[in-house]
Amino acid sequence: MPKVELHVHLEGSIRPETVLKLAQRNNIDLPATDLEGLRDWYRFRDFPHFVQVYVAVTKCIKTADDIELIAREFLEGQAGQNVLHSEVTYTAATVEQFVGIPWPEQEAALKRAMQYGKDELGVSMGLILDIVRGHKPERAIEVAEWAVSSEIVTALGIAGEENRGTSQYVDAFKIARSKDFPIVPHAGETVGPESIWETLEFTDPKRIGHGVRCVEDPKLVRELANRAIPLEVCPGSNVALGVYPTLEAHPLPQMLDAGLYVTINSDDPPMFGTSITDEFARCAEAFEFDEDILWSLVVNAANAAMLPEEAKKDLLRRMRETWPAT
């Protein structure tokens, strides 16, 4: 079925095969030297291990050409799953910090990959440039300035360890809001409703990454439903991180019943042993979603995409024309 994905991290989507290729090309030592060992190392164990893998993978990137490679391979993977449009979170500040590639060179490489996706694969991609919780406020301001001045960045995000808070980056958010530039924070995943309330106060979010912990606060559920703020739900990621013990225990059906604006996403697919296709298939099975529900979830994502109106209409037209039930 045609799909749209709104919550997926570019660095967290790098396939083990690509990591091995980059490590060999750039003489980087990894915990494993063959594909089987690397896949075992990739497999999620706990959050500190996840961060370790994420940072190690980022350090395998050494040049702008490497960035273009991972973005091209990501788009090829999305096209192979019939994902027509993706909005991808990318942590340019971390790449610059660990690897030393200036943002303008990163931006140019990503732009080339996005053009390749459009011309050769027929898929589109927008970029969400994110602030890392824990970075200094001055660094966040720099990221915000990169975002609002870029022709390929569609939103400013904030991710990282949620318990570090959001309010300290208010000056960065002011830059985005002064330009009517969308803000898409991660909130309500590893921290409860208070994290979502904080992002509502300081970011006026266009969408919220995750947001599943809102179900713990009925007042917050009503607020999100009344404001129709899209939630980028990543069920497999939530289970892997231990937010919920099993997929069957996930509050996704409860969220739909409450009238929340829900979309389905994969987050960091190879690290969590999933894909956007797997997410839809597993949710359909676990919650007995019929074609109407699946269609509504895909349409939700398309309507919540940061696209010009004409591009959004074209995306919805392509979805209708290729939907299996039509």
Solvent accessible surface area in square Angstrom, and as a share of the most:
residue,aa,sasa,rsa
1,M,60,0.27
2,P,0,0.00
3,K,6,0.02
4,V,1,0.01
5,E,1,0.00
6,L,0,0.00
7,H,2,0.01
8,V,1,0.00
9,H,16,0.07
10,L,1,0.00
11,E,2,0.01
12,G,0,0.00
13,S,12,0.08
14,I,7,0.04
15,R,98,0.36
16,P,13,0.08
17,E,73,0.33
18,T,3,0.02
19,V,0,0.00
20,L,28,0.14
21,K,90,0.38
22,L,0,0.00
23,A,5,0.04
24,Q,119,0.53
25,R,127,0.46
26,N,31,0.16
27,N,136,0.70
28,I,43,0.22
29,D,142,0.74
30,L,26,0.13
31,P,88,0.56
32,A,17,0.13
33,T,119,0.69
34,D,81,0.42
35,L,52,0.26
36,E,145,0.65
37,G,25,0.24
38,L,0,0.00
39,R,113,0.41
40,D,72,0.37
41,W,14,0.05
42,Y,5,0.02
43,R,144,0.52
44,F,42,0.17
45,R,142,0.52
46,D,70,0.36
47,F,75,0.31
48,P,96,0.60
49,H,16,0.07
50,F,25,0.10
51,V,61,0.35
52,Q,100,0.44
53,V,1,0.01
54,Y,34,0.13
55,V,41,0.23
56,A,24,0.18
57,V,1,0.00
58,T,1,0.00
59,K,83,0.35
60,C,0,0.00
61,I,0,0.00
62,K,82,0.35
63,T,63,0.36
64,A,22,0.17
65,D,94,0.49
66,D,1,0.01
67,I,0,0.00
68,E,23,0.10
69,L,38,0.19
70,I,5,0.02
71,A,0,0.00
72,R,82,0.30
73,E,26,0.12
74,F,18,0.08
75,L,1,0.01
76,E,69,0.31
77,G,27,0.26
78,Q,10,0.04
79,A,31,0.24
80,G,71,0.68
81,Q,45,0.20
82,N,55,0.28
83,V,0,0.00
84,L,13,0.06
85,H,3,0.01
86,S,1,0.01
87,E,0,0.00
88,V,0,0.00
89,T,5,0.03
90,Y,0,0.00
91,T,11,0.06
92,A,1,0.00
93,A,1,0.01
94,T,19,0.11
95,V,0,0.00
96,E,43,0.19
97,Q,108,0.48
98,F,74,0.31
99,V,29,0.17
100,G,51,0.49
101,I,9,0.05
102,P,58,0.37
103,W,12,0.04
104,P,87,0.55
105,E,87,0.39
106,Q,0,0.00
107,E,37,0.17
108,A,44,0.34
109,A,0,0.00
110,L,0,0.00
111,K,93,0.39
112,R,104,0.38
113,A,0,0.00
114,M,29,0.13
115,Q,91,0.40
116,Y,40,0.15
117,G,0,0.00
118,K,138,0.58
119,D,92,0.48
120,E,123,0.55
121,L,56,0.28
122,G,34,0.33
123,V,7,0.04
124,S,43,0.28
125,M,14,0.06
126,G,4,0.04
127,L,0,0.00
128,I,3,0.02
129,L,0,0.00
130,D,3,0.02
131,I,2,0.01
132,V,32,0.18
133,R,6,0.02
134,G,40,0.38
135,H,43,0.19
136,K,150,0.64
137,P,56,0.35
138,E,119,0.54
139,R,52,0.19
140,A,1,0.01
141,I,51,0.26
142,E,66,0.29
143,V,3,0.01
144,A,0,0.00
145,E,89,0.40
146,W,32,0.11
147,A,0,0.00
148,V,35,0.20
149,S,93,0.60
150,S,13,0.08
151,E,132,0.59
152,I,16,0.08
153,V,8,0.05
154,T,35,0.20
155,A,0,0.00
156,L,0,0.00
157,G,1,0.01
158,I,0,0.00
159,A,8,0.06
160,G,41,0.39
161,E,76,0.34
162,E,13,0.06
163,N,116,0.60
164,R,126,0.46
165,G,17,0.16
166,T,1,0.00
167,S,43,0.28
168,Q,74,0.33
169,Y,3,0.01
170,V,49,0.28
171,D,74,0.38
172,A,1,0.00
173,F,1,0.00
174,K,121,0.51
175,I,40,0.20
176,A,0,0.00
177,R,109,0.40
178,S,89,0.57
179,K,131,0.56
180,D,134,0.69
181,F,31,0.13
182,P,33,0.21
183,I,3,0.01
184,V,6,0.03
185,P,0,0.00
186,H,22,0.10
187,A,0,0.00
188,G,0,0.00
189,E,19,0.09
190,T,70,0.41
191,V,31,0.18
192,G,6,0.06
193,P,20,0.12
194,E,110,0.49
195,S,7,0.04
196,I,0,0.00
197,W,81,0.28
198,E,43,0.19
199,T,0,0.00
200,L,17,0.08
201,E,122,0.55
202,F,50,0.21
203,T,1,0.00
204,D,77,0.40
205,P,8,0.05
206,K,114,0.48
207,R,1,0.00
208,I,0,0.00
209,G,0,0.00
210,H,2,0.01
211,G,0,0.00
212,V,0,0.00
213,R,53,0.19
214,C,0,0.00
215,V,30,0.17
216,E,94,0.42
217,D,33,0.17
218,P,91,0.57
219,K,129,0.55
220,L,0,0.00
221,V,20,0.11
222,R,142,0.52
223,E,56,0.25
224,L,0,0.00
225,A,31,0.24
226,N,125,0.64
227,R,99,0.36
228,A,56,0.44
229,I,9,0.04
230,P,14,0.09
231,L,0,0.00
232,E,3,0.01
233,V,0,0.00
234,C,0,0.00
235,P,0,0.00
236,G,18,0.17
237,S,1,0.00
238,N,0,0.00
239,V,43,0.25
240,A,32,0.25
241,L,37,0.19
242,G,56,0.53
243,V,29,0.17
244,Y,29,0.11
245,P,110,0.69
246,T,63,0.37
247,L,31,0.15
248,E,119,0.54
249,A,51,0.39
250,H,6,0.03
251,P,10,0.07
252,L,0,0.00
253,P,43,0.27
254,Q,97,0.43
255,M,0,0.00
256,L,50,0.25
257,D,128,0.66
258,A,47,0.36
259,G,54,0.52
260,L,10,0.05
261,Y,49,0.18
262,V,0,0.00
263,T,0,0.00
264,I,2,0.01
265,N,0,0.00
266,S,2,0.01
267,D,6,0.03
268,D,5,0.02
269,P,18,0.11
270,P,36,0.23
271,M,2,0.01
272,F,22,0.09
273,G,53,0.51
274,T,13,0.07
275,S,25,0.16
276,I,1,0.01
277,T,58,0.34
278,D,50,0.26
279,E,4,0.02
280,F,10,0.04
281,A,60,0.46
282,R,103,0.38
283,C,1,0.01
284,A,22,0.17
285,E,146,0.66
286,A,31,0.24
287,F,33,0.14
288,E,151,0.68
289,F,20,0.08
290,D,80,0.41
291,E,99,0.44
292,D,111,0.57
293,I,60,0.30
294,L,24,0.12
295,W,68,0.24
296,S,50,0.32
297,L,1,0.00
298,V,1,0.00
299,V,29,0.17
300,N,34,0.17
301,A,2,0.02
302,A,0,0.00
303,N,68,0.35
304,A,10,0.08
305,A,5,0.04
306,M,25,0.11
307,L,38,0.19
308,P,95,0.60
309,E,113,0.51
310,E,126,0.57
311,A,41,0.32
312,K,27,0.12
313,K,119,0.51
314,D,61,0.32
315,L,9,0.04
316,L,28,0.14
317,R,103,0.38
318,R,75,0.28
319,M,0,0.00
320,R,125,0.46
321,E,111,0.50
322,T,79,0.46
323,W,18,0.06
324,P,92,0.58
325,A,62,0.48
326,T,124,0.72
